[in-house]
Amino acid sequence: MTIGCIFNFGNENIEVKVTGNQVVFRTQQFGGAFITIDNLKLSKSGVVKEFPDLKGNENWREEAIKRFKERMKSYNTEKERINYVINDLNKFGYIPLYLQEDGFRPKKIKLNK
């Protein structure tokens, strides 16, 4: 099963897809190609906000990626994984717009506040 979500962040749309444990990201800057978290530009301040213990760690980026992958493996379904991604990115100002499951028509997302 594949589940995708489209987010808005500023003037840019970001698409996230989950297939099994694999999570991939796409924005206009990637030229339409999906990339893994290994190739994403991560903000150190954002990583430290999520993992305060990485503040003084020289390998903060690698450790954050490792923790993200471990977190994804800890969930049993793609639905649980995409819900984690939606809630996590929403904390950083990414607004989830649409959710699409297995190629079906996208549905608008309504967040409980």
Phi and psi in degrees as GROMACS dihedral restraints (atoms count N, CA, C in turn):
[ dihedral_restraints ]
;  ai    aj    ak    al  type     phi  dphi    fc
    3     4     5     6     1  -119.6    20    10
    4     5     6     7     1   132.0    20    10
    6     7     8     9     1  -124.6    20    10
    7     8     9    10     1   131.7    20    10
    9    10    11    12     1  -121.6    20    10
   10    11    12    13     1   154.2    20    10
   12    13    14    15     1  -139.2    20    10
   13    14    15    16     1   138.0    20    10
   15    16    17    18     1  -108.4    20    10
   16    17    18    19     1   128.8    20    10
   18    19    20    21     1  -114.4    20    10
   19    20    21    22     1   154.7    20    10
   21    22    23    24     1  -112.9    20    10
   22    23    24    25     1   134.1    20    10
   24    25    26    27     1  -139.7    20    10
   25    26    27    28     1   107.1    20    10
   27    28    29    30     1    65.8    20    10
   28    29    30    31     1  -122.3    20    10
   30    31    32    33     1  -105.1    20    10
   31    32    33    34     1    21.8    20    10
   33    34    35    36     1  -125.6    20    10
   34    35    36    37     1   145.7    20    10
   36    37    38    39     1  -104.4    20    10
   37    38    39    40     1   139.6    20    10
   39    40    41    42     1  -123.5    20    10
   40    41    42    43     1   135.3    20    10
   42    43    44    45     1  -112.9    20    10
   43    44    45    46     1   135.2    20    10
   45    46    47    48     1  -123.4    20    10
   46    47    48    49     1   132.1    20    10
   48    49    50    51     1  -124.4    20    10
   49    50    51    52     1   140.1    20    10
   51    52    53    54     1  -121.2    20    10
   52    53    54    55     1   124.0    20    10
   54    55    56    57     1  -131.7    20    10
   55    56    57    58     1   111.7    20    10
   57    58    59    60     1    62.5    20    10
   58    59    60    61     1  -130.3    20    10
   60    61    62    63     1   -87.2    20    10
   61    62    63    64     1    -8.9    20    10
   63    64    65    66     1   -80.2    20    10
   64    65    66    67     1   126.2    20    10
   66    67    68    69     1  -119.3    20    10
   67    68    69    70     1   126.7    20    10
   69    70    71    72     1  -127.1    20    10
   70    71    72    73     1   154.8    20    10
   72    73    74    75     1  -127.2    20    10
   73    74    75    76     1   149.0    20    10
   75    76    77    78     1  -146.3    20    10
   76    77    78    79     1   133.8    20    10
   78    79    80    81     1  -134.5    20    10
   79    80    81    82     1   175.8    20    10
   81    82    83    84     1   -62.4    20    10
   82    83    84    85     1   -32.3    20    10
   84    85    86    87     1   -67.9    20    10
   85    86    87    88     1   -18.4    20    10
   87    88    89    90     1   -90.9    20    10
   88    89    90    91     1     7.1    20    10
   90    91    92    93     1    66.1    20    10
   91    92    93    94     1    30.6    20    10
   93    94    95    96     1    85.5    20    10
   94    95    96    97     1    -0.5    20    10
   96    97    98    99     1   -95.5    20    10
   97    98    99   100     1   145.0    20    10
   99   100   101   102     1   -83.2    20    10
  100   101   102   103     1   142.4    20    10
  102   103   104   105     1  -130.3    20    10
  103   104   105   106     1   158.4    20    10
  105   106   107   108     1   -86.3    20    10
  106   107   108   109     1   172.9    20    10
  108   109   110   111     1   -62.4    20    10
  109   110   111   112     1   -25.5    20    10
  111   112   113   114     1   -58.9    20    10
  112   113   114   115     1   -28.7    20    10
  114   115   116   117     1  -103.0    20    10
  115   116   117   118     1     1.6    20    10
  117   118   119   120     1   -78.0    20    10
  118   119   120   121     1   147.5    20    10
  120   121   122   123     1   -82.3    20    10
  121   122   123   124     1   118.7    20    10
  123   124   125   126     1  -104.0    20    10
  124   125   126   127     1   142.4    20    10
  126   127   128   129     1   -87.6    20    10
  127   128   129   130     1   125.9    20    10
  129   130   131   132     1   -61.9    20    10
  130   131   132   133     1   -39.2    20    10
  132   133   134   135     1   -64.8    20    10
  133   134   135   136     1   -36.5    20    10
  135   136   137   138     1   -67.8    20    10
  136   137   138   139     1   -40.6    20    10
  138   139   140   141     1   -65.2    20    10
  139   140   141   142     1   -43.6    20    10
  141   142   143   144     1   -66.8    20    10
  142   143   144   145     1   -31.9    20    10
  144   145   146   147     1   -63.7    20    10
  145   146   147   148     1   -38.5    20    10
  147   148   149   150     1   -80.6    20    10
  148   149   150   151     1   -38.2    20    10
  150   151   152   153     1  -129.2    20    10
  151   152   153   154     1    82.0    20    10
  153   154   155   156     1   -56.8    20    10
  154   155   156   157     1   -27.8    20    10
  156   157   158   159     1   -69.1    20    10
  157   158   159   160     1   -10.6    20    10
  159   160   161   162     1   -90.7    20    10
  160   161   162   163     1     1.8    20    10
  162   163   164   165     1   -52.7    20    10
  163   164   165   166     1   -47.6    20    10
  165   166   167   168     1   -98.2    20    10
  166   167   168   169     1     6.3    20    10
  168   169   170   171     1   -82.5    20    10
  169   170   171   172     1   125.9    20    10
  171   172   173   174     1   -68.5    20    10
  172   173   174   175     1   -25.5    20    10
  174   175   176   177     1  -100.7    20    10
  175   176   177   178     1    35.2    20    10
  177   178   179   180     1   -57.4    20    10
  178   179   180   181     1   -39.5    20    10
  180   181   182   183     1   -65.6    20    10
  181   182   183   184     1   -50.4    20    10
  183   184   185   186     1   -62.0    20    10
  184   185   186   187     1   -41.2    20    10
  186   187   188   189     1   -66.5    20    10
  187   188   189   190     1   -40.1    20    10
  189   190   191   192     1   -63.7    20    10
  190   191   192   193     1   -41.7    20    10
  192   193   194   195     1   -64.0    20    10
  193   194   195   196     1   -43.7    20    10
  195   196   197   198     1   -59.9    20    10
  196   197   198   199     1   -44.8    20    10
  198   199   200   201     1   -65.4    20    10
  199   200   201   202     1   -39.3    20    10
  201   202   203   204     1   -60.9    20    10
  202   203   204   205     1   -46.8    20    10
  204   205   206   207     1   -63.5    20    10
  205   206   207   208     1   -40.6    20    10
  207   208   209   210     1   -63.7    20    10
  208   209   210   211     1   -40.4    20    10
  210   211   212   213     1   -61.6    20    10
  211   212   213   214     1   -43.7    20    10
  213   214   215   216     1   -62.3    20    10
  214   215   216   217     1   -38.9    20    10
  216   217   218   219     1   -68.9    20    10
  217   218   219   220     1   -24.3    20    10
  219   220   221   222     1   -73.9    20    10
  220   221   222   223     1   -18.3    20    10
  222   223   224   225     1   -87.2    20    10
  223   224   225   226     1   150.9    20    10
  225   226   227   228     1   -88.6    20    10
  226   227   228   229     1   -26.6    20    10
  228   229   230   231     1  -132.9    20    10
  229   230   231   232     1   162.0    20    10
  231   232   233   234     1   -63.4    20    10
  232   233   234   235     1   -34.8    20    10
  234   235   236   237     1   -60.9    20    10
  235   236   237   238     1   -44.4    20    10
  237   238   239   240     1   -63.7    20    10
  238   239   240   241     1   -39.8    20    10
  240   241   242   243     1   -65.6    20    10
  241   242   243   244     1   -46.5    20    10
  243   244   245   246     1   -68.2    20    10
  244   245   246   247     1   -34.0    20    10
  246   247   248   249     1   -63.6    20    10
  247   248   249   250     1   -39.4    20    10
  249   250   251   252     1   -61.7    20    10
  250   251   252   253     1   -47.4    20    10
  252   253   254   255     1   -61.3    20    10
  253   254   255   256     1   -43.8    20    10
  255   256   257   258     1   -60.1    20    10
  256   257   258   259     1   -50.0    20    10
  258   259   260   261     1   -65.6    20    10
  259   260   261   262     1   -38.7    20    10
  261   262   263   264     1   -68.7    20    10
  262   263   264   265     1   -49.1    20    10
  264   265   266   267     1   -66.9    20    10
  265   266   267   268     1   -32.3    20    10
  267   268   269   270     1   -61.6    20    10
  268   269   270   271     1   -33.6    20    10
  270   271   272   273     1   -61.6    20    10
  271   272   273   274     1   -26.2    20    10
  273   274   275   276     1  -102.0    20    10
  274   275   276   277     1    14.8    20    10
  276   277   278   279     1    95.1    20    10
  277   278   279   280     1     3.5    20    10
  279   280   281   282     1   -81.8    20    10
  280   281   282   283     1   127.2    20    10
  282   283   284   285     1  -100.8    20    10
  283   284   285   286     1   114.3    20    10
  285   286   287   288     1   -71.7    20    10
  286   287   288   289     1   130.3    20    10
  288   289   290   291     1  -106.8    20    10
  289   290   291   292     1   -51.9    20    10
  291   292   293   294     1  -136.0    20    10
  292   293   294   295     1   148.3    20    10
  294   295   296   297     1  -123.0    20    10
  295   296   297   298     1   133.6    20    10
  297   298   299   300     1  -130.1    20    10
  298   299   300   301     1   126.1    20    10
  300   301   302   303     1  -110.9    20    10
  301   302   303   304     1   126.2    20    10
  303   304   305   306     1    47.2    20    10
  304   305   306   307     1    40.5    20    10
  306   307   308   309     1    80.9    20    10
  307   308   309   310     1    -0.5    20    10
  309   310   311   312     1   -72.1    20    10
  310   311   312   313     1   169.6    20    10
  312   313   314   315     1   -56.6    20    10
  313   314   315   316     1   134.2    20    10
  315   316   317   318     1   -62.5    20    10
  316   317   318   319     1   145.3    20    10
  318   319   320   321     1  -116.1    20    10
  319   320   321   322     1   140.9    20    10
  321   322   323   324     1   -64.6    20    10
  322   323   324   325     1   142.5    20    10
  324   325   326   327     1   -96.7    20    10
  325   326   327   328     1   132.7    20    10
  327   328   329   330     1  -117.4    20    10
  328   329   330   331     1   113.7    20    10
  330   331   332   333     1   -86.0    20    10
  331   332   333   334     1   140.9    20    10
  333   334   335   336     1   -82.7    20    10
  334   335   336   337     1   124.4    20    10
